Amino acid sequence: MITQIQPTIQRFARMLASVLQLEVEIVD
């Protein structure tokens, strides 16, 4: 079950990181 959820967590983390990068670029 955990192995099934893990790829989704990685995808979510990557999406979150890209959103944070966008916010930083907008602030700068």
N, C-alpha and C positions, 0 to 999 in steps of 0.2 A: 504493500500500500504506500509506504514512504517513497519507494522508488518511482511510483507512478506520479506522486505529487511533486517530487523534486524538480523535474524539467519545468513545471509550471512556476515554481518558486524562482528558478533561475531566470525564466523569461520575465517574470514580474519585476525581479530585482534589476534586470537590465533595462526594462522600460522605465522604472523609477529613476535609475541613474541618468538616463537620457533626458528625462523631464527635468531633473535637478540641474543638469548641464545647461539646458535651454533657459531655465530661470536665471542661472548665474550669468549667462550671456546677455540676457535682457537687462539685468541689473547693471552690468558693466556698460 
